[in-house]
Amino acid sequence: MAKDLLTTLAAGMPQFSKGQKLIARYLISHYDKAAFMTASRLGATVGVSESTVVRFATEVGFDGYPQLQRNLQELIRNRLTSAQRMEVTSDQIGSNDVLTRVLSLDMEKIRRTLEETSKEDFESAVNALLEAKNIYVVGVRSSAPLANFIGFYFNHIFSNCHLVSTTSASDMFEQLMRIGEGDVLVAISFPRYSHSTVKAAQFARDNGATLVAITDSRLSPLAQTATHLLLARTDMASFVDSLVAPMSVANALIVAVGLRKREEISVTYQKLERIWDEYHVYEKAEETGNR
């Protein structure tokens, strides 16, 4: 309903009461601000009671105000510029006790991710990765750290993993040139969605590959082509994209495939430990004895 909400409000205007018209007009004109207002604050802004706002949400087809609010947030997520996000940050978080507010919002994202992500899709994605001829991982801009994180550990677990370089669109597709049936592409993108990642996902599916999409919503352009959809909430709390829930999903994916290949990984890490020790990759703690 996200795409049609503003149209629905405009069409229903003649039937709304005076108070409902005030709410509807504000939502249509200022949906970017209203998406992060409580029912109480929205009511105070337009001059109606909190209960009127709550009733209005049910009148227009939602289970309650929180659902209407989430609908508005879905509507704006890919529309806001960075400057508009900065304004929302100031309104939503303010400058008092930013640490507590941001961490609390991130915890809520993980909770909602756990509720909304399909365990069946997750297990299917794990099976697809374990059976893949080749695994490709792509994520650009703010999603690049997630792709690097997955690629780093997958290279320890699999001998057939390729982290796709994203320095240019042509370079990306040259690396994906041979992708096909039996291969898996792990594609990661969140609002504002990367055009190149979406095109890479479409290219992979057109060539018969399986697509594991890590994204935020079933309305995401990645979701339209996904074989296995892993949802991770990144509800906008600021001009910074929160990667807490997506990182947790990525971590779970790595752990799940790792547990299924534990014997092979044990041998791999024994070899790696010898290499790390020989070439002094990590600092060693000084051994101290009792004096």
C-alpha positions as CSV (number, residue, x, y, z in Angstrom):
1,M,0.0,0.0,0.0
2,A,3.0,2.3,0.3
3,K,3.0,3.4,-3.3
4,D,-0.7,4.3,-3.2
5,L,-1.0,5.8,0.3
6,L,-0.9,9.5,-0.8
7,T,-3.3,8.8,-3.7
8,T,-5.7,7.0,-1.3
9,L,-5.6,10.0,1.1
10,A,-6.2,12.5,-1.7
11,A,-9.1,10.4,-3.0
12,G,-10.7,10.1,0.4
13,M,-10.5,13.8,1.2
14,P,-14.2,14.6,0.5
15,Q,-15.4,11.9,3.0
16,F,-13.0,12.8,5.8
17,S,-14.2,14.8,8.8
18,K,-12.6,18.2,9.5
19,G,-10.0,16.8,11.8
20,Q,-9.2,13.9,9.4
21,K,-8.8,16.4,6.5
22,L,-6.2,18.3,8.6
23,I,-4.2,15.0,9.1
24,A,-4.5,13.9,5.5
25,R,-3.4,17.3,4.1
26,Y,-0.4,17.3,6.4
27,L,0.6,13.7,5.4
28,I,0.3,14.5,1.7
29,S,2.3,17.7,2.0
30,H,4.9,16.7,4.6
31,Y,5.0,12.9,4.5
32,D,8.8,13.0,5.0
33,K,8.4,14.7,8.4
34,A,5.3,12.8,9.4
35,A,6.9,9.4,8.9
36,F,9.0,9.9,12.0
37,M,6.4,11.6,14.2
38,T,4.5,10.0,17.0
39,A,0.7,10.1,16.9
40,S,0.8,12.6,19.7
41,R,3.2,14.9,17.9
42,L,1.4,14.6,14.6
43,G,-1.9,15.5,16.4
44,A,-0.3,18.5,18.1
45,T,1.2,19.7,14.8
46,V,-2.1,19.7,12.9
47,G,-4.3,20.7,15.8
48,V,-6.2,17.5,16.7
49,S,-6.0,15.0,19.5
50,E,-3.8,11.9,19.6
51,S,-6.9,9.7,19.6
52,T,-8.1,11.3,16.4
53,V,-4.8,10.5,14.7
54,V,-5.0,6.9,15.9
55,R,-8.6,6.5,14.7
56,F,-7.7,8.1,11.3
57,A,-5.0,5.4,10.8
58,T,-7.7,2.7,11.2
59,E,-10.2,4.6,9.0
60,V,-7.8,4.5,6.1
61,G,-7.1,0.8,6.4
62,F,-4.3,0.2,8.8
63,D,-4.2,-1.9,12.0
64,G,-3.1,1.2,13.9
65,Y,-0.9,4.3,13.8
66,P,2.5,2.4,13.9
67,Q,1.5,0.5,10.7
68,L,0.6,3.8,8.9
69,Q,3.9,5.3,10.1
70,R,5.9,2.3,8.8
71,N,4.1,2.7,5.5
72,L,5.2,6.3,5.2
73,Q,8.7,5.4,6.1
74,E,8.8,2.8,3.3
75,L,7.4,5.4,0.9
76,I,10.2,7.9,1.6
77,R,13.2,5.6,2.1
78,N,14.5,5.8,-1.4
79,R,13.3,9.3,-2.1
80,L,15.2,11.4,0.4
81,T,18.5,13.1,-0.5
82,S,21.3,13.2,2.0
83,A,20.4,16.8,2.9
84,Q,16.8,15.8,3.7
85,R,18.1,12.8,5.8
86,M,20.2,15.3,7.8
87,E,17.0,17.3,8.6
88,V,15.2,14.1,9.6
89,T,18.1,13.2,11.9
90,S,17.8,16.5,13.7
91,D,14.1,16.1,14.1
92,Q,14.1,12.5,15.2
93,I,17.3,12.2,17.3
94,G,18.1,15.7,18.3
95,S,21.4,16.4,20.1
96,N,20.6,15.0,23.6
97,D,22.0,11.5,24.5
98,V,22.6,10.5,20.9
99,L,24.5,7.4,22.0
100,T,21.4,5.9,23.9
101,R,19.0,6.9,21.1
102,V,21.0,5.5,18.2
103,L,21.8,2.2,20.0
104,S,18.2,1.8,21.0
105,L,17.1,2.3,17.4
106,D,19.7,-0.2,16.2
107,M,18.5,-2.8,18.8
108,E,14.9,-2.3,17.4
109,K,16.2,-2.9,13.9
110,I,17.7,-6.3,14.9
111,R,14.5,-7.2,16.7
112,R,12.4,-6.5,13.7
113,T,14.8,-8.2,11.4
114,L,14.5,-11.4,13.5
115,E,10.7,-11.2,13.2
116,E,10.6,-10.5,9.5
117,T,13.4,-12.5,7.9
118,S,12.2,-15.9,6.6
119,K,14.1,-18.8,8.2
120,E,13.1,-20.9,5.3
121,D,14.7,-18.5,2.9
122,F,17.8,-18.3,5.1
123,E,18.2,-22.1,5.1
124,S,17.6,-22.2,1.4
125,A,20.3,-19.6,0.8
126,V,22.7,-21.6,3.0
127,N,22.1,-24.7,0.9
128,A,22.5,-22.8,-2.3
129,L,25.9,-21.5,-1.2
130,L,27.1,-24.9,-0.1
131,E,26.1,-26.4,-3.5
132,A,27.3,-23.5,-5.7
133,K,29.9,-24.0,-8.4
134,N,31.1,-20.4,-7.9
135,I,30.0,-17.7,-5.4
136,Y,30.1,-14.0,-6.3
137,V,29.6,-11.3,-3.7
138,V,28.7,-7.7,-4.7
139,G,27.9,-4.6,-2.7
140,V,28.8,-1.0,-3.4
141,R,29.0,2.3,-1.6
142,S,27.7,2.0,2.0
143,S,27.1,-1.8,1.3
144,A,30.7,-2.4,0.4
145,P,31.8,-3.1,3.9
146,L,29.2,-5.9,4.2
147,A,30.4,-7.4,0.9
148,N,34.0,-7.2,2.1
149,F,33.1,-8.8,5.4
150,I,31.2,-11.7,3.7
151,G,34.0,-12.1,1.1
152,F,36.7,-12.2,3.7
153,Y,35.2,-15.1,5.6
154,F,33.8,-16.9,2.5
155,N,37.4,-17.0,1.1
156,H,38.3,-19.0,4.2
157,I,35.3,-21.3,3.9
158,F,35.1,-21.7,0.1
159,S,37.7,-22.1,-2.7
160,N,35.3,-20.7,-5.3
161,C,34.3,-17.3,-3.8
162,H,34.9,-14.1,-5.8
163,L,34.5,-10.6,-4.2
164,V,33.4,-8.5,-7.2
165,S,35.4,-5.3,-7.5
166,T,33.2,-2.2,-8.0
167,T,35.6,0.4,-9.3
168,S,33.5,0.8,-12.4
169,A,30.4,-0.7,-14.0
170,S,32.3,-2.2,-16.9
171,D,34.8,-3.8,-14.5
172,M,31.9,-5.3,-12.5
173,F,30.3,-6.9,-15.5
174,E,33.6,-8.2,-16.8
175,Q,34.1,-10.1,-13.5
176,L,30.5,-11.5,-13.8
177,M,30.9,-12.4,-17.4
178,R,31.1,-16.2,-16.8
179,I,28.3,-16.4,-14.2
180,G,25.7,-18.9,-15.0
181,E,23.7,-21.9,-13.9
182,G,24.9,-23.5,-10.7
183,D,26.5,-20.2,-9.6
184,V,25.3,-17.9,-6.8
185,L,25.4,-14.2,-6.6
186,V,25.1,-12.6,-3.1
187,A,23.9,-9.0,-3.8
188,I,23.6,-6.4,-1.1
189,S,21.9,-3.1,-1.3
190,F,19.8,-0.7,0.8
191,P,18.2,2.7,0.2
192,R,19.2,4.6,-1.7
193,Y,19.5,1.4,-3.8
194,S,22.6,1.1,-6.0
195,H,21.8,1.0,-9.7
196,S,24.9,-1.1,-10.5
197,T,24.1,-3.7,-7.9
198,V,20.5,-4.0,-9.2
199,K,21.8,-4.4,-12.8
200,A,24.3,-7.0,-11.6
201,A,21.5,-9.0,-10.0
202,Q,19.4,-8.9,-13.1
203,F,22.4,-9.9,-15.2
204,A,23.1,-12.9,-12.9
205,R,19.5,-14.1,-13.0
206,D,19.3,-13.6,-16.8
207,N,22.3,-15.9,-17.1
208,G,20.7,-18.6,-14.9
209,A,22.5,-18.0,-11.6
210,T,20.8,-18.1,-8.2
211,L,20.5,-14.7,-6.5
212,V,20.8,-14.4,-2.7
213,A,19.6,-10.8,-2.0
214,I,20.3,-9.0,1.3
215,T,18.2,-6.0,1.4
216,D,15.6,-4.1,3.5
217,S,12.2,-4.7,2.0
218,R,10.1,-6.8,-0.3
219,L,9.6,-3.5,-2.3
220,S,13.4,-3.3,-2.9
221,P,14.4,-3.7,-6.6
222,L,16.7,-6.5,-5.5
223,A,13.7,-8.4,-4.1
224,Q,12.1,-8.5,-7.5
225,T,14.8,-10.8,-8.9
226,A,15.8,-12.7,-5.7
227,T,15.8,-16.4,-5.5
228,H,16.4,-16.2,-1.8
229,L,15.5,-13.0,0.0
230,L,17.1,-12.1,3.3
231,L,15.5,-9.0,4.9
232,A,17.5,-6.8,7.2
233,R,16.0,-3.6,8.6
234,T,17.8,-0.3,8.0
235,D,14.9,2.0,8.9
236,M,16.4,5.4,8.5
237,A,17.5,6.9,11.9
238,S,19.9,9.4,10.4
239,F,21.8,10.5,7.3
240,V,24.1,7.5,8.1
241,D,22.9,4.1,6.8
242,S,22.7,1.8,9.8
243,L,24.3,-1.5,8.9
244,V,23.8,-3.2,12.3
245,A,21.0,-5.5,11.3
246,P,22.5,-6.3,7.9
247,M,25.8,-7.1,9.5
248,S,24.1,-9.4,11.9
249,V,22.4,-11.3,9.0
250,A,25.7,-11.5,7.2
251,N,27.3,-12.8,10.3
252,A,24.6,-15.5,10.7
253,L,25.0,-16.5,7.0
254,I,28.8,-17.0,7.5
255,V,28.3,-18.9,10.8
256,A,25.6,-21.2,9.2
257,V,27.7,-22.2,6.2
258,G,30.8,-22.5,8.5
259,L,29.0,-25.0,10.8
260,R,28.0,-27.1,7.8
261,K,31.7,-27.2,6.7
262,R,33.3,-27.4,10.1
263,E,35.7,-30.2,9.4
264,E,37.1,-28.6,6.3
265,I,37.3,-25.2,8.0
266,S,39.2,-26.8,10.9
267,V,41.9,-28.0,8.5
268,T,42.0,-24.6,6.7
269,Y,42.4,-22.6,9.9
270,Q,45.2,-24.9,11.1
271,K,47.1,-24.1,7.9
272,L,46.2,-20.4,8.2
273,E,47.5,-20.3,11.8
274,R,50.9,-21.6,10.6
275,I,51.0,-19.0,7.8
276,W,49.9,-16.1,10.2
277,D,52.6,-17.2,12.7
278,E,55.4,-17.5,10.1
279,Y,54.7,-14.1,8.5
280,H,53.8,-12.3,11.7
281,V,50.3,-11.4,10.6
282,Y,49.1,-10.8,14.2
283,E,50.8,-9.4,17.3
284,K,51.6,-12.0,19.8
285,A,50.8,-11.4,23.5
286,E,54.0,-11.5,25.5
287,E,54.2,-14.5,27.7
288,T,54.7,-13.6,31.3
289,G,55.7,-15.9,34.1
290,N,55.1,-15.6,37.8
291,R,57.7,-13.7,39.7
